[in-house]
Amino acid sequence: MSDIAETFAPPYYAVIFTSLRTDGDHGYAEMSRKMDDLAKEQNGYLGIEAAREDLGITVSYWKDLESIKKWHDGAEHRLAQSKGYETWYKSFKVRICRVERDYEFER
């Protein structure tokens, strides 16, 4: 997850998940890897970028709102969400945005 995600020409959508974690792992790292692998299999998935210090920020990119809804409503993702509420997060916020324009630089 350390690379910049390759997306296609806008418009597309970004789901920005910002979180503060509880202390300890409690299976979080394993579930995070599982969710990353599962997301890659989903129709409409374009990529992901993540960073964590005290504040975690994960941005996933999607073709359309329907793809985001299907991901959100999937059984395995629902299980991860439940663990998040119960164990892993002190707080979080989700923002869903339409990307109208992007540009890049590469040396």
N, C-alpha and C positions, 0 to 999 in steps of 0.2 A: 504493500500500500504506500510505498514511499515515492512512487512516480506520479507525475502529473497525468491525470486521466485524459485519454484520447476520446473526444466527443465528435459528433458530426456537426454540420452547419446548423446554426440556430434557425428556428426556435426549437428548444428542448427544455427540459425541466431539471431543477436541482432541488434535492431534499437536504436541508441543512439541519443536522442533529447536533445540538450543543448540550453538553452534560457536565455535571459534577458527580464524581463517583464516591461511593462509600469506601471505607478502608478494607483492604484485603481483596483477593482475586475472586474467591468463591465460585470458580468455574467460568468466570467472565472471558478470559483469554481464549479458552477452547470454544465457547459459544460464538465469540466474535469471529474466529476463523471459519467456523461452520456457516455463519450467516454470510460472510464474504463469498465463500464458495457457492452457496445456494443462490445468492443474488446474481452471480455471474451466469447462472443457468436460466434466469428469468427473461421472458420475452420483454423487450423494451429497455433492458438494462444497458447503460452506456459506459459506466465506470465509477470509480470511487477515489476519494482523497481523504486522508485522516491525519490528525495531529493531536497529541495529548501531552499536556503538562499537568497543571492543576485542573485546567479547563480542557475538556475534550471537544473537538470539532470534527465531525464526519460529514462530508458532502458526497452524496450519491447522485448520479446523473441518469436521467430517464428520458425515453423517447416521448412519452405523453402521460397525462394524468391517469389514464386507465391502467397503464403499467404500474404506476405508483400504488394505486388502490389494490391491485391484485397482489403486489408484494406485501403491502400492509396487512391485508386480510388473510394471507397464507397461514396454514396451521403451524408450521415450524417457527415462522416469524412471530406469531401470536404467543407461542411458548416463551420465546426469548423476551418479548415485551413483558410478559407476566413476571419473569425472573428479574427484569429491570426494576419494575415497581416494588417487588418484594425485597430485593437484596442489593442490587448493583448501584442504584442511583440515589443520590441525595436530591437531585433535581435535574430536569432536562427541559429543553424546548425544541420543537420541531417547526421548521419554516419550509414551505414549499413555494418555489419561485419559478417563473418562466424566464429562461435565458433568451434575451432578444438579440444579444450581440456578444461575441467573444473575439479576442485576438491574442496573439502569442509572440514570444521572442524565444529564440534558441540560438546559442552560440555554437 
